Amino acid sequence: MKKIGFVGLGIMGKPMSKNLLKAGYELVVTDLNRDAVAEVVEAGAKAADNAAQVAAQSEIVITMLPNSPHVKSVVMGENGVLEGAKEGLILIDMSSIAPLASKEIEKACAAKGVKMLDAPVSGGEPKAIDGTLAIMVGGDKALFESVKDLLLVMGSSAVYCGDIGAGNTTKLANQVIVALNIAAVAEAFTLAKKAGVDPHLVFDAIKGGLAGSTVMNAKAPMMMEENYKPGFKIDLHIKDLNNALETAHGVGSPLPLTAEVMEMLQTLHHDGFGQNDHSALAKYYEKVSGTKIAD
């Protein structure tokens, strides 16, 4: 098996790296959070001080970081992946970043003889733990095929979407649909509660019909229980929708509904709920309606 490097051991990266260890891969890891590094080392990984050291010991490096500037710094900056990389290294960036940033990073990689895929994921922490993430991939198709089995250790699906940046464009489409769906669930369940109908019964009645969705099944129970422990934080969804809006402005694609939900998320951020799960969109409706979905 190839030697794998992993940079970024947050909510998503930590369980993803552990799944690679369970599958028998040799893993070297780094993160600014040394407690997270220690936890993954305890599971069988080796620790490195920085991304350059990770790259020097690896044939494939996976990055799982918050946003475009973090990936640029970890790959192209001081003590970055490209500083330690040998020619032929494969970089798989599984962060959710702007498609144009993926293209910029890939260009820097190519100049050093490093091959790159952008491979963002969907599914949040539960699916990262289960190894059932949906992975959307951009880059060279033959390169994708060569690492598909590795990706399927972390996900239940890995789909080739096109050239570099296509994975992140696909992820932006995913995040638009998820955000609007959560907002619709919060809006509808607030209506039910305000009209005197038990949201639990509404959920049971509609989840098997056309309104049913993976999003509603995951997020409606959280709203009804006021459980906003993050699988995916509001602040991260704000980041993704920012990238979606910027990309849309660049290509001339209208996103009026996305812009509306972005304003809701920004309100929640400024109210101090940025670290809550994005199901806390229910709190926005509570604020403007004076009605809680939860009992």
C-alpha positions in Angstrom: 0.0 0.0 0.0 1.1 3.6 -0.7 2.3 5.8 2.1 -0.3 8.5 2.8 0.1 11.9 4.3 -2.8 13.7 5.9 -2.9 17.4 6.8 -5.9 18.7 8.7 -7.4 16.7 11.5 -10.6 18.7 12.3 -14.2 17.5 12.6 -13.9 15.8 9.2 -10.2 15.0 8.8 -9.8 13.2 12.0 -12.3 10.4 11.4 -11.3 10.2 7.7 -7.7 9.6 8.7 -8.8 7.0 11.2 -10.7 5.1 8.5 -7.5 5.1 6.4 -5.6 3.5 9.3 -8.4 0.9 9.8 -8.0 0.0 6.1 -4.3 -0.7 6.7 -2.7 2.4 5.1 0.6 3.7 6.6 -0.2 7.3 7.6 1.8 10.4 8.6 -0.2 13.3 9.9 0.0 16.9 11.0 -2.3 19.6 12.3 -2.0 22.8 14.4 -4.1 21.0 17.0 -1.6 18.8 18.7 -4.3 17.0 20.7 -5.9 15.9 17.4 -2.5 14.7 16.2 -1.9 12.7 19.4 -5.3 11.0 19.0 -4.6 9.9 15.5 -1.1 8.8 16.4 -2.6 6.7 19.2 -4.7 5.0 16.4 -1.5 4.1 14.5 -0.3 7.1 12.6 3.1 8.8 12.7 3.3 12.5 13.5 5.1 15.2 11.5 5.8 18.8 12.5 4.5 20.4 9.3 3.2 19.7 5.8 6.7 19.6 4.2 7.7 16.8 6.5 4.4 15.0 5.7 5.1 15.3 1.9 8.7 14.1 2.3 7.4 10.8 3.7 4.4 10.3 1.5 3.4 9.2 -2.0 0.0 10.7 -1.7 -0.9 13.7 0.5 -4.5 14.5 1.5 -5.4 17.9 2.7 -8.7 18.6 4.7 -8.7 22.3 5.6 -11.2 25.1 6.2 -10.9 27.3 3.2 -8.9 28.5 0.2 -6.3 30.5 2.1 -5.5 27.6 4.4 -5.0 25.2 1.5 -2.8 27.7 -0.4 -0.7 28.2 2.7 -0.3 24.5 3.5 0.5 23.6 -0.1 2.4 26.6 -1.4 3.7 28.4 1.7 6.7 28.0 4.0 7.1 24.4 5.3 4.3 23.5 2.8 3.6 20.4 0.8 5.5 21.6 -2.3 8.6 22.3 -0.1 8.8 18.6 0.9 7.4 17.0 -2.2 9.2 14.7 -4.5 8.4 14.7 -8.2 5.4 12.4 -8.8 3.7 13.1 -5.5 -0.1 13.1 -5.7 -2.0 15.8 -3.8 -5.7 15.2 -3.1 -7.3 18.3 -1.7 -10.5 17.2 0.0 -11.2 20.7 1.4 -14.2 22.7 0.2 -12.7 25.7 -1.5 -13.2 28.1 -4.4 -12.8 26.4 -7.8 -10.4 29.2 -9.0 -8.2 28.5 -6.0 -8.1 24.8 -6.9 -6.8 25.8 -10.4 -4.2 28.2 -8.9 -2.9 25.5 -6.5 -2.8 22.9 -9.3 -0.8 25.2 -11.5 1.8 25.6 -8.7 1.8 21.8 -8.1 2.4 21.1 -11.8 5.4 23.4 -11.8 7.0 21.2 -9.1 6.0 17.9 -10.8 3.2 17.2 -8.4 -0.2 15.9 -9.6 -3.4 17.2 -8.0 -7.1 16.4 -7.7 -9.7 18.5 -5.9 -12.0 16.1 -4.1 -14.4 17.9 -1.7 -16.9 15.8 0.3 -20.5 15.9 1.5 -22.1 14.1 4.4 -20.7 15.9 7.5 -19.2 14.3 10.6 -21.5 11.3 10.8 -20.6 10.1 7.3 -16.9 10.9 7.8 -17.0 8.6 10.8 -18.9 5.9 8.9 -16.7 6.2 5.9 -19.8 6.9 3.7 -19.0 10.4 2.4 -20.0 11.5 -1.1 -16.8 12.5 -2.8 -16.8 14.7 -6.0 -13.6 14.9 -7.9 -11.9 17.2 -10.4 -8.7 16.7 -12.3 -7.1 14.2 -14.6 -9.4 11.2 -15.1 -6.7 8.6 -15.2 -5.3 10.0 -12.0 -8.7 9.8 -10.4 -9.0 6.2 -11.4 -5.6 5.4 -9.9 -6.7 6.7 -6.4 -10.4 5.8 -6.5 -10.0 2.8 -4.2 -8.3 5.0 -1.6 -11.1 7.5 -1.8 -13.7 4.8 -1.3 -12.1 3.9 2.1 -13.5 7.3 3.2 -16.6 7.5 1.1 -19.4 5.4 -0.3 -19.2 7.1 -3.6 -16.4 8.9 -5.6 -17.6 10.5 -8.8 -15.4 12.1 -11.5 -16.9 15.5 -12.3 -14.4 17.0 -14.9 -11.2 19.0 -15.0 -9.5 20.6 -11.9 -12.0 22.7 -10.0 -15.0 20.7 -11.1 -15.1 18.9 -7.8 -15.4 22.1 -5.9 -18.0 23.5 -8.4 -20.0 20.4 -7.8 -19.6 20.9 -4.0 -20.8 24.4 -4.3 -24.0 23.2 -6.1 -24.4 20.6 -3.2 -24.0 23.3 -0.6 -26.6 25.6 -2.3 -29.1 22.7 -2.3 -28.4 21.8 1.3 -28.6 25.3 2.6 -31.9 26.0 0.8 -33.3 22.7 1.9 -32.5 23.3 5.6 -34.1 26.8 5.4 -37.2 25.3 3.8 -37.5 22.7 6.5 -37.1 25.3 9.3 -39.7 27.6 7.5 -42.2 24.8 7.1 -41.9 23.3 10.6 -42.2 26.8 12.1 -45.4 27.2 10.1 -46.7 23.9 11.4 -45.9 24.8 15.0 -47.4 28.3 14.8 -50.6 26.8 13.3 -50.9 24.5 16.3 -49.8 21.2 14.6 -47.1 19.0 16.2 -43.9 19.1 14.1 -43.2 15.5 15.0 -46.4 14.4 13.4 -45.8 16.6 10.3 -42.4 15.0 10.0 -43.8 11.5 10.2 -46.5 12.4 7.7 -44.4 13.9 5.0 -41.0 12.2 5.2 -42.1 9.4 2.9 -43.5 11.7 0.2 -41.9 14.1 -2.3 -40.9 16.5 0.4 -38.8 13.8 2.1 -35.0 14.2 1.8 -31.8 13.2 3.4 -31.5 16.7 4.6 -34.9 16.7 6.3 -34.3 13.3 7.8 -31.0 14.5 9.3 -32.0 18.1 10.3 -35.7 18.1 11.3 -35.1 15.9 14.4 -32.2 18.2 15.4 -34.5 21.2 15.2 -37.3 19.5 17.1 -34.8 18.5 19.9 -32.9 21.9 19.8 -29.7 19.8 19.3 -27.4 22.1 17.5 -24.1 20.3 18.1 -22.3 20.7 14.8 -21.9 18.1 12.2 -21.4 21.1 10.0 -21.1 24.6 11.4 -23.0 27.7 10.3 -19.7 29.5 9.8 -18.4 26.9 7.4 -21.6 27.0 5.4 -21.2 30.8 5.2 -17.8 30.2 3.8 -19.2 27.8 1.2 -22.0 30.1 0.2 -19.5 33.0 -0.1 -17.5 30.8 -2.6 -20.8 29.9 -4.4 -21.8 33.6 -4.7 -18.4 34.7 -5.9 -18.2 31.9 -8.5 -21.7 32.6 -9.6 -20.9 36.3 -10.1 -17.9 35.3 -12.1 -19.8 33.1 -14.5 -23.0 35.1 -14.6 -25.3 32.6 -12.8 -28.1 34.0 -10.6 -28.3 32.8 -7.0 -31.1 34.9 -5.5 -32.3 32.1 -3.1 -28.8 31.4 -2.0 -28.2 35.1 -1.3 -31.4 35.1 0.9 -30.3 32.1 3.0 -26.8 33.7 3.3 -28.4 36.7 5.0 -30.1 34.3 7.5 -26.8 32.6 8.2 -25.1 35.9 8.6 -27.7 37.0 11.1 -27.1 33.8 13.1 -23.4 34.4 13.0 -23.8 37.9 14.4 -26.1 36.6 17.1 -23.3 34.3 18.3 -24.4 31.0 16.7 -21.7 30.6 14.1 -20.3 27.4 15.8 -23.8 25.8 15.9 -24.9 23.2 13.3 -26.5 24.7 10.2 -29.8 23.1 11.4 -29.8 26.2 13.7 -31.4 28.0 10.8 -34.5 27.2 12.9 -33.2 29.9 15.4 -33.6 32.5 12.6 -37.2 31.6 12.2 -37.7 31.5 16.0 -36.3 35.1 16.1 -38.5 36.5 13.4 -41.7 34.5 14.3 -41.5 34.3 18.1 -42.2 30.6 17.8 -39.9 27.6 18.6 -40.1 24.4 16.6 -39.0 22.5 19.7 -41.4 21.7 22.5 
